Amino acid sequence: MNKNICVLEDSEEILELIHMVLEQDYKVHGFPTVSEFMAGHPETDPDLFLLDVMLPDGNGIEVCNTLKSNTASKHIPVIIMTANAKIEDMKDLCPADDFISKPFDIDDLISRIAVQIHN
């Protein structure tokens, strides 16, 4: 059975690319806003969260902190995607399991996801 990945990404192009790249191995659930993500992710039975930082109604750092402080989701791996050049500084802002810079290498993204969900 395919594992579920919840992606919080407001760029339609990036979300479509992630979906195309991952859909052979995973079931991808995309959300363009924090509010849609928070309302919809529990119903997807997620195995991993892939979160953008800059979003129209919030940011992935706050979402990560919320997920990691919730007993129902704190065990689920979180990967933060960011275009911020100071990715090392972001590691102090939330307990994400991994961080990946944008633009990202497709093979690197795939391997980081596989490591986090032990595929």
DSSP file (Angstrom, degrees, kcal/mol; ACC not computed):
  #  RESIDUE AA STRUCTURE BP1 BP2  ACC     N-H-->O    O-->H-N    N-H-->O    O-->H-N    TCO  KAPPA ALPHA  PHI   PSI    X-CA   Y-CA   Z-CA
    1    1 A M              0   0    0      0, 0.0     2,-0.1     0, 0.0     0, 0.0   0.000 360.0 360.0 360.0 137.0    0.0    0.0    0.0
    2    2 A N        -     0   0    0      1,-0.1     2,-0.2    24,-0.1    24,-0.2  -0.383 360.0-122.2 -68.7 143.1    1.3    3.5   -0.9
    3    3 A K  E     -a   26   0A   0     22,-0.7    24,-3.0    -2,-0.1     2,-0.5  -0.534  26.3-117.0 -82.2 154.7    2.3    5.8    1.9
    4    4 A N  E     -a   27   0A   0     41,-0.4    43,-3.2    22,-0.2    44,-1.0  -0.803  25.2-170.1 -99.5 130.2    0.6    9.1    2.2
    5    5 A I  E     -ab  28  48A   0     22,-2.8    24,-3.0    -2,-0.5     2,-0.6  -0.981   9.2-154.2-118.7 126.8    2.4   12.4    1.8
    6    6 A C  E     -ab  29  49A   0     42,-2.5    44,-2.9    -2,-0.5     2,-0.5  -0.893  13.1-163.6-101.0 122.6    0.8   15.7    2.7
    7    7 A V  E     -ab  30  50A   0     22,-3.0    24,-2.7    -2,-0.6     2,-0.7  -0.922  11.5-164.8-112.3 125.2    2.3   18.6    0.8
    8    8 A L  E     +ab  31  51A   0     42,-2.8    44,-2.6    -2,-0.5     2,-0.3  -0.907  35.8 139.0-107.0 102.6    1.7   22.2    1.9
    9    9 A E        -     0   0    0     22,-2.0    46,-0.1    -2,-0.7    24,-0.1  -0.965  39.8-162.4-151.1 124.3    2.8   24.3   -1.1
   10   10 A D        +     0   0    0     44,-0.3     2,-0.7    -2,-0.3     3,-0.1   0.654  69.2  92.5 -86.2 -15.2    1.1   27.4   -2.6
   11   11 A S     >  -     0   0    0      1,-0.2     4,-2.7     2,-0.0     5,-0.2  -0.704  62.9-157.6 -81.4 116.6    2.9   27.3   -5.9
   12   12 A E  H  > S+     0   0    0     -2,-0.7     4,-2.3     1,-0.2    -1,-0.2   0.871  92.1  52.4 -60.6 -37.7    0.7   25.3   -8.3
   13   13 A E  H  > S+     0   0    0      2,-0.2     4,-2.3     1,-0.2    -1,-0.2   0.920 111.7  44.2 -66.2 -44.8    3.7   24.5  -10.5
   14   14 A I  H  > S+     0   0    0      2,-0.2     4,-2.8     1,-0.2     5,-0.2   0.918 113.7  50.9 -66.9 -42.5    5.8   23.1   -7.6
   15   15 A L  H  X S+     0   0    0     -4,-2.7     4,-2.4     1,-0.2    -2,-0.2   0.904 111.1  48.5 -61.0 -41.5    2.9   21.2   -6.2
   16   16 A E  H  X S+     0   0    0     -4,-2.3     4,-2.6    -5,-0.2    -1,-0.2   0.905 111.7  49.6 -65.3 -41.5    2.2   19.7   -9.7
   17   17 A L  H  X S+     0   0    0     -4,-2.3     4,-2.5     2,-0.2     5,-0.2   0.934 111.7  48.0 -62.1 -46.9    5.9   18.7  -10.1
   18   18 A I  H  X S+     0   0    0     -4,-2.8     4,-2.3     1,-0.2     5,-0.2   0.922 112.2  50.2 -60.1 -44.6    6.0   17.1   -6.6
   19   19 A H  H  X S+     0   0    0     -4,-2.4     4,-2.1    -5,-0.2    -2,-0.2   0.936 111.9  47.0 -59.9 -47.5    2.8   15.2   -7.4
   20   20 A M  H  < S+     0   0    0     -4,-2.6     4,-0.3     1,-0.2    -1,-0.2   0.894 115.1  46.1 -62.6 -40.7    4.2   13.9  -10.7
   21   21 A V  H  < S+     0   0    0     -4,-2.5     3,-0.2    -5,-0.2    -1,-0.2   0.855 122.5  33.4 -71.7 -35.8    7.5   12.9   -9.3
   22   22 A L  H >X S+     0   0    0     -4,-2.3     4,-2.4    -5,-0.2     3,-1.5   0.648  90.8  90.1 -97.6 -16.5    6.1   11.1   -6.2
   23   23 A E  T 3< S+     0   0    0     -4,-2.1    -1,-0.2     1,-0.3    -2,-0.1   0.696  80.9  61.1 -63.8 -20.0    2.8    9.6   -7.4
   24   24 A Q  T 34 S+     0   0    0     -4,-0.3    -1,-0.3    -3,-0.2    -2,-0.1   0.831 121.4  22.5 -72.1 -29.9    4.3    6.3   -8.6
   25   25 A D  T <4 S+     0   0    0     -3,-1.5   -22,-0.7    -4,-0.1     2,-0.3   0.617 127.3  32.9-110.3 -17.1    5.5    5.5   -5.1
   26   26 A Y  E  < S-a    3   0A   0     -4,-2.4     2,-0.7   -24,-0.2   -22,-0.2  -0.921  71.9-116.5-139.3 159.8    3.2    7.6   -2.8
   27   27 A K  E     -a    4   0A   0    -24,-3.0   -22,-2.8    -2,-0.3     2,-0.5  -0.911  39.2-153.8 -95.9 118.7   -0.3    9.0   -2.5
   28   28 A V  E     -a    5   0A   0     -2,-0.7     2,-0.6   -24,-0.2   -22,-0.2  -0.827  13.7-169.2-103.6 128.1    0.2   12.7   -2.6
   29   29 A H  E     -a    6   0A   0    -24,-3.0   -22,-3.0    -2,-0.5     2,-0.4  -0.960  14.4-159.7-115.4 112.0   -2.3   15.1   -1.0
   30   30 A G  E     -a    7   0A   0     -2,-0.6   -22,-0.2   -24,-0.2   -24,-0.0  -0.755  12.0-176.8-100.8 140.2   -1.6   18.7   -1.9
   31   31 A F  E     -a    8   0A   0    -24,-2.7   -22,-2.0    -2,-0.4    -2,-0.0  -0.998  14.1-162.5-133.0 128.1   -2.8   21.8    0.0
   32   32 A P  S    S+     0   0    0      0, 0.0     2,-0.3     0, 0.0   -24,-0.1   0.629  74.4  37.7 -87.0 -12.6   -2.2   25.4   -1.2
   33   33 A T  S  > S-     0   0    0      1,-0.1     4,-2.2    22,-0.1     5,-0.1  -0.935  77.0-120.1-136.8 159.0   -2.9   27.1    2.1
   34   34 A V  H  > S+     0   0    0     -2,-0.3     4,-3.1     1,-0.2     5,-0.2   0.910 113.6  53.5 -62.0 -43.0   -2.4   26.6    5.8
   35   35 A S  H  > S+     0   0    0      1,-0.2     4,-1.7     2,-0.2    -1,-0.2   0.909 110.9  44.9 -63.4 -41.8   -6.1   26.6    6.6
   36   36 A E  H  > S+     0   0    0      2,-0.2     4,-2.2     1,-0.2    -1,-0.2   0.892 114.4  50.6 -67.4 -38.4   -6.9   23.9    4.0
   37   37 A F  H  X S+     0   0    0     -4,-2.2     4,-2.9     2,-0.2    -2,-0.2   0.944 110.4  47.7 -62.8 -49.1   -3.9   21.9    5.2
   38   38 A M  H  < S+     0   0    0     -4,-3.1    -1,-0.2     1,-0.2    -2,-0.2   0.839 116.8  44.2 -64.5 -32.6   -4.9   22.0    8.8
   39   39 A A  H  < S+     0   0    0     -4,-1.7    -1,-0.2    -5,-0.2    -2,-0.2   0.840 124.2  32.5 -77.9 -33.7   -8.5   21.1    7.9
   40   40 A G  H >< S+     0   0    0     -4,-2.2     3,-0.9    -5,-0.2     4,-0.4   0.752  96.2  76.3-100.7 -26.2   -7.6   18.3    5.5
   41   41 A H  G >< S+     0   0    0     -4,-2.9     3,-1.6     1,-0.2     4,-0.4   0.844  87.6  60.9 -63.1 -35.0   -4.5   16.6    6.6
   42   42 A P  G >  S+     0   0    0      0, 0.0     3,-0.8     0, 0.0    -1,-0.2   0.842 101.2  55.9 -61.2 -28.9   -5.9   14.5    9.4
   43   43 A E  G <  S+     0   0    0     -3,-0.9    -2,-0.2     1,-0.2    -3,-0.1   0.606  98.6  62.7 -76.5 -11.3   -8.3   12.7    7.0
   44   44 A T  G <  S-     0   0    0     -3,-1.6    -1,-0.2    -4,-0.4    -3,-0.1   0.524  97.2-132.0 -93.1  -5.9   -5.3   11.6    4.8
   45   45 A D    <   -     0   0    0     -3,-0.8   -41,-0.4    -4,-0.4    -2,-0.1   0.971  35.7-146.6  51.7  61.5   -3.6    9.4    7.4
   46   46 A P        -     0   0    0      0, 0.0   -41,-0.2     0, 0.0    -1,-0.1  -0.217  32.8-174.7 -68.2 145.4   -0.2   11.0    6.6
   47   47 A D  S    S+     0   0    0    -43,-3.2     2,-0.3     1,-0.4   -42,-0.2   0.516  79.2  11.2-105.2 -15.5    3.1    9.2    6.7
   48   48 A L  E     -b    5   0A   0    -44,-1.0   -42,-2.5    28,-0.2     2,-0.4  -0.968  63.4-142.2-161.3 145.6    5.1   12.4    6.0
   49   49 A F  E     -bc   6  78A   0     28,-2.6    30,-2.8    -2,-0.3     2,-0.5  -0.956   9.5-167.7-112.1 132.0    4.5   16.2    5.8
   50   50 A L  E     -bc   7  79A   0    -44,-2.9   -42,-2.8    -2,-0.4     2,-0.4  -0.966  19.6-172.2-118.4 110.7    6.3   18.2    3.2
   51   51 A L  E     -bc   8  80A   0     28,-2.9    30,-3.6    -2,-0.5     2,-0.2  -0.898  20.6-147.9-119.1 130.0    5.9   21.9    4.1
   52   52 A D  E     - c   0  81A   0    -44,-2.6     8,-0.3    -2,-0.4    30,-0.2  -0.508  15.2-143.3 -77.5 158.4    6.8   25.1    2.3
   53   53 A V  S    S+     0   0    0     28,-0.9     7,-1.2     6,-0.2     2,-0.7   0.919  81.5  58.4 -90.0 -54.1    7.7   28.0    4.5
   54   54 A M  E     +E   59   0B   0      5,-0.2   -44,-0.3     6,-0.1    -1,-0.2  -0.695  68.6 160.6 -87.0 113.9    6.2   31.1    2.8
   55   55 A L  E >   -E   58   0B   0      3,-1.5     3,-1.0    -2,-0.7   -22,-0.1  -0.907  49.5-114.6-132.0 157.6    2.5   30.7    2.4
   56   56 A P  T 3  S+     0   0    0      0, 0.0   -23,-0.1     0, 0.0     3,-0.1   0.768 113.8  27.6 -65.9 -24.8   -0.4   33.2    1.8
   57   57 A D  T 3  S-     0   0    0      1,-0.1     2,-0.3    -3,-0.0   -24,-0.1   0.047 133.2 -32.0-126.8  27.1   -2.0   32.6    5.2
   58   58 A G  E <  S-E   55   0B   0     -3,-1.0    -3,-1.5   -24,-0.1     2,-0.3  -0.989  70.8 -84.3 157.4-158.2    0.8   31.5    7.4
   59   59 A N  E  >  -E   54   0B   0     -2,-0.3     4,-1.8    -5,-0.2     3,-0.3  -0.995  22.7-119.5-148.4 157.0    4.1   29.7    7.3
   60   60 A G  H  > S+     0   0    0     -7,-1.2     4,-2.8    -8,-0.3    -7,-0.2   0.735 108.5  63.7 -66.1 -25.3    5.5   26.2    7.4
   61   61 A I  H  > S+     0   0    0     -8,-0.3     4,-2.3     2,-0.2    -1,-0.2   0.946 106.6  43.4 -64.2 -47.6    7.6   26.8   10.5
   62   62 A E  H  > S+     0   0    0     -3,-0.3     4,-2.2     2,-0.2    -2,-0.2   0.898 114.1  51.3 -64.0 -40.2    4.5   27.5   12.5
   63   63 A V  H  X S+     0   0    0     -4,-1.8     4,-2.9     2,-0.2    -2,-0.2   0.924 109.2  50.9 -62.7 -43.8    2.7   24.5   11.0
   64   64 A C  H  X S+     0   0    0     -4,-2.8     4,-2.8     1,-0.2    -2,-0.2   0.929 109.9  49.5 -58.8 -46.4    5.7   22.3   11.8
   65   65 A N  H  X S+     0   0    0     -4,-2.3     4,-1.0     1,-0.2    -1,-0.2   0.887 112.1  48.9 -60.8 -38.9    5.7   23.5   15.4
   66   66 A T  H  X S+     0   0    0     -4,-2.2     4,-0.6     2,-0.2     3,-0.4   0.935 113.2  46.6 -65.2 -46.8    1.9   22.8   15.7
   67   67 A L  H >< S+     0   0    0     -4,-2.9     3,-0.8     1,-0.2     6,-0.3   0.904 113.0  48.7 -62.9 -42.2    2.3   19.3   14.2
   68   68 A K  H 3< S+     0   0    0     -4,-2.8    -1,-0.2     1,-0.2    -2,-0.2   0.656 110.7  50.9 -76.5 -15.1    5.2   18.4   16.4
   69   69 A S  H 3< S+     0   0    0     -4,-1.0     2,-0.5    -3,-0.4    -1,-0.2   0.496  92.9  89.3 -96.4  -4.4    3.4   19.6   19.6
   70   70 A N  S XX S-     0   0    0     -3,-0.8     4,-2.1    -4,-0.6     3,-1.1  -0.814  72.1-144.4 -95.1 126.9    0.3   17.6   18.8
   71   71 A T  T 34 S+     0   0    0     -2,-0.5     4,-0.3     1,-0.3    -1,-0.1   0.794  99.0  56.7 -61.8 -27.7    0.3   14.1   20.2
   72   72 A A  T 34 S+     0   0    0      1,-0.2    -1,-0.3     2,-0.1    -4,-0.1   0.745 123.4  21.2 -75.4 -22.6   -1.6   12.7   17.2
   73   73 A S  T X4 S+     0   0    0     -3,-1.1     3,-1.7    -6,-0.3    -2,-0.2   0.459  90.8  98.4-125.2  -2.6    1.0   14.0   14.7
   74   74 A K  T 3< S+     0   0    0     -4,-2.1    -3,-0.1     1,-0.3    -2,-0.1   0.746  85.1  54.2 -64.6 -22.3    4.3   14.5   16.6
   75   75 A H  T 3  S+     0   0    0     -4,-0.3    -1,-0.3    -8,-0.1    -2,-0.1   0.578  86.4  98.0 -85.1 -10.2    5.7   11.1   15.4
   76   76 A I  S <  S-     0   0    0     -3,-1.7   -28,-0.2    -9,-0.2   -29,-0.1  -0.666  82.3-113.6 -83.9 127.4    5.1   11.9   11.7
   77   77 A P        -     0   0    0      0, 0.0   -28,-2.6     0, 0.0     2,-0.4  -0.266  28.3-156.2 -61.3 144.3    8.3   13.1    9.9
   78   78 A V  E     -c   49   0A   0    -30,-0.2    19,-1.8    17,-0.2    20,-1.4  -0.989   7.9-168.5-123.6 129.2    8.3   16.7    8.6
   79   79 A I  E     -cd  50  98A   0    -30,-2.8   -28,-2.9    -2,-0.4     2,-0.5  -0.984  13.0-150.4-114.9 126.2   10.5   18.0    5.8
   80   80 A I  E     -cd  51  99A   0     18,-2.5    20,-3.0    -2,-0.5     2,-0.5  -0.821   4.4-158.0 -96.4 131.0   10.6   21.8    5.4
   81   81 A M  E     +cd  52 100A   0    -30,-3.6   -28,-0.9    -2,-0.5     2,-0.3  -0.935  22.6 168.4-106.2 129.3   11.2   23.2    1.9
   82   82 A T  E     - d   0 101A   0     18,-2.3    20,-2.8    -2,-0.5     5,-0.1  -0.999  42.5-158.5-145.4 146.0   12.6   26.8    1.8
   83   83 A A        +     0   0    0     -2,-0.3     2,-0.3    18,-0.2    18,-0.1   0.378  63.1 120.9 -94.2   0.4   14.1   29.3   -0.6
   84   84 A N        -     0   0    0      1,-0.2     3,-0.3     2,-0.1    -2,-0.1  -0.489  60.9-146.0 -68.5 128.2   15.6   31.0    2.4
   85   85 A A  S    S+     0   0    0     -2,-0.3     2,-0.9     1,-0.2     3,-0.3   0.728  91.7  67.5 -68.3 -21.6   19.4   31.1    2.1
   86   86 A K    >>  +     0   0    0      1,-0.2     4,-1.2     2,-0.1     3,-0.6  -0.427  56.4 149.1 -98.8  59.5   19.9   30.8    5.8
   87   87 A I  H 3>  +     0   0    0     -2,-0.9     4,-1.0    -3,-0.3    -1,-0.2   0.828  68.3  60.7 -63.1 -32.6   18.5   27.3    6.1
   88   88 A E  H 34 S+     0   0    0     -3,-0.3     3,-0.5     1,-0.2     4,-0.3   0.879 102.8  51.7 -62.8 -37.0   20.8   26.6    9.1
   89   89 A D  H X4 S+     0   0    0     -3,-0.6     3,-1.1     1,-0.2     4,-0.3   0.830 102.9  59.8 -67.8 -31.0   19.1   29.4   11.1
   90   90 A M  H >X S+     0   0    0     -4,-1.2     3,-1.7     1,-0.2     4,-0.8   0.778  89.0  71.8 -68.5 -25.9   15.7   27.9   10.3
   91   91 A K  T 3< S+     0   0    0     -4,-1.0    -1,-0.2    -3,-0.5    -2,-0.2   0.742  94.7  54.2 -63.4 -22.2   16.7   24.6   12.1
   92   92 A D  T <4 S+     0   0    0     -3,-1.1    -1,-0.3    -4,-0.3    -2,-0.2   0.604 101.0  61.7 -83.7 -12.1   16.5   26.5   15.4
   93   93 A L  T <4 S+     0   0    0     -3,-1.7    -2,-0.2    -4,-0.3    -1,-0.2   0.686 113.9  10.7 -91.3 -20.0   12.9   27.7   14.7
   94   94 A C     <  -     0   0    0     -4,-0.8     2,-0.6    -3,-0.2    -1,-0.2  -0.993  69.1-116.5-156.7 156.4   11.2   24.3   14.4
   95   95 A P        +     0   0    0      0, 0.0   -17,-0.2     0, 0.0    -4,-0.1  -0.172  52.7 158.7 -89.5  42.6   11.8   20.6   15.1
   96   96 A A        -     0   0    0     -2,-0.6   -17,-0.2     1,-0.1     3,-0.1  -0.266  45.6-132.3 -62.8 153.7   11.5   19.4   11.5
   97   97 A D  S    S+     0   0    0    -19,-1.8     2,-0.3     1,-0.2   -18,-0.2   0.727  84.0   0.2 -80.0 -23.4   13.1   16.1   10.6
   98   98 A D  E     -d   79   0A   0    -20,-1.4   -18,-2.5     2,-0.0     2,-0.4  -0.984  60.2-146.8-160.2 158.9   14.8   17.5    7.5
   99   99 A F  E     -d   80   0A   0     -2,-0.3     2,-0.4   -20,-0.2   -18,-0.2  -0.989  12.3-169.2-130.9 139.9   15.2   20.8    5.6
  100  100 A I  E     -d   81   0A   0    -20,-3.0   -18,-2.3    -2,-0.4     2,-0.2  -0.997  18.7-127.9-133.7 135.8   15.6   21.1    1.8
  101  101 A S  E     -d   82   0A   0     -2,-0.4   -18,-0.2   -20,-0.2     4,-0.1  -0.542  33.8 -98.9 -82.4 144.8   16.5   24.2   -0.2
  102  102 A K  S    S+     0   0    0    -20,-2.8     2,-0.1    -2,-0.2     3,-0.0  -0.865 107.6  47.0-101.5 143.0   14.5   25.4   -3.1
  103  103 A P  S    S-     0   0    0      0, 0.0     2,-0.3     0, 0.0    -2,-0.1   0.580  94.1-166.5 -68.6 146.3   15.0   25.0   -5.9
  104  104 A F        -     0   0    0     -2,-0.1     2,-0.5    -4,-0.1    -2,-0.1  -0.695  24.7-113.1-106.7 156.0   15.6   21.4   -5.0
  105  105 A D     >  -     0   0    0     -2,-0.3     4,-2.5    -4,-0.1     5,-0.2  -0.740  24.5-137.9 -82.6 129.7   17.1   18.5   -6.9
  106  106 A I  H  > S+     0   0    0     -2,-0.5     4,-2.5     1,-0.2     5,-0.2   0.910 102.8  48.7 -57.8 -46.5   14.3   16.0   -7.7
  107  107 A D  H  > S+     0   0    0      1,-0.2     4,-2.4     2,-0.2    -1,-0.2   0.875 110.9  51.3 -63.9 -36.8   16.5   13.0   -6.8
  108  108 A D  H  > S+     0   0    0      2,-0.2     4,-2.4     1,-0.2    -1,-0.2   0.918 110.0  49.4 -65.2 -43.5   17.6   14.6   -3.6
  109  109 A L  H  X S+     0   0    0     -4,-2.5     4,-2.3     2,-0.2    -2,-0.2   0.942 111.7  48.8 -59.6 -48.2   13.9   15.2   -2.6
  110  110 A I  H  X S+     0   0    0     -4,-2.5     4,-2.4     1,-0.2    -2,-0.2   0.917 113.1  46.7 -59.5 -45.2   13.0   11.6   -3.4
  111  111 A S  H  X S+     0   0    0     -4,-2.4     4,-2.2     1,-0.2    -1,-0.2   0.884 111.2  51.1 -68.7 -37.0   15.9   10.2   -1.4
  112  112 A R  H  X S+     0   0    0     -4,-2.4     4,-1.9     2,-0.2    -1,-0.2   0.900 111.2  48.4 -66.5 -39.6   15.2   12.5    1.6
  113  113 A I  H  X S+     0   0    0     -4,-2.3     4,-2.2    -5,-0.2    -2,-0.2   0.938 110.5  51.2 -63.5 -46.3   11.5   11.4    1.6
  114  114 A A  H  X>S+     0   0    0     -4,-2.4     5,-1.6     1,-0.2     4,-0.6   0.892 109.2  51.0 -59.6 -40.7   12.5    7.7    1.4
  115  115 A V  H ><5S+     0   0    0     -4,-2.2     3,-0.5     1,-0.2    -1,-0.2   0.920 111.0  48.5 -61.5 -43.7   14.9    8.1    4.4
  116  116 A Q  H 3<5S+     0   0    0     -4,-1.9    -2,-0.2     1,-0.2    -1,-0.2   0.843 120.6  34.0 -71.2 -33.8   12.2    9.8    6.5
  117  117 A I  H 3<5S-     0   0    0     -4,-2.2    -1,-0.2    -5,-0.1    -2,-0.2   0.273 105.5-123.6-108.1  13.6    9.5    7.2    5.9
  118  118 A H  T <<5       0   0    0     -4,-0.6    -3,-0.2    -3,-0.5    -4,-0.1   0.875 360.0 360.0  53.2  48.4   11.8    4.2    5.6
  119  119 A N      <       0   0    0     -5,-1.6    -1,-0.1    -6,-0.1    -4,-0.1   0.454 360.0 360.0 -82.1 360.0   10.7    3.1    2.2
